[in-house]
Amino acid sequence: MALEEIRGEIDAIDARIVELLGARQQLVMRAAAFKRNTQEVQAPDRRARMMVRLNELAITHGVEPELVERVYTTLIDGFIELEQRRHEVITASTSTA
């Protein structure tokens, strides 16, 4: 396989990842409506359980667990920030209604 073919496959995987990130974002935004406060948005217990599960998945699929942890730490931080902003909008609209 030539380098360009490999890069083409990587690009295709990236497109799928971005599509899945969009689906995850929609669910995170919907979940914000169920959260009562910042602590629930941050959900440290859920995050810890997710990281354990993701570590197990990494091992199962032959992916470096450290890589998965780094990627998901960044991913979760970003989604928490988005969800927090959404939660603030929801909270502001319900308190002024």
Long-range contacts (C-beta under 8 A, 24 or more apart in sequence): 21-75, 24-79, 25-79, 25-82, 28-79, 28-82, 28-83, 28-86, 29-82, 29-83, 29-86, 31-83, 32-83, 32-86, 32-87, 32-90, 33-90, 35-83, 35-87, 38-84, 38-87, 41-80, 41-83, 41-84, 41-87, 42-80, 42-84, 47-76, 50-76
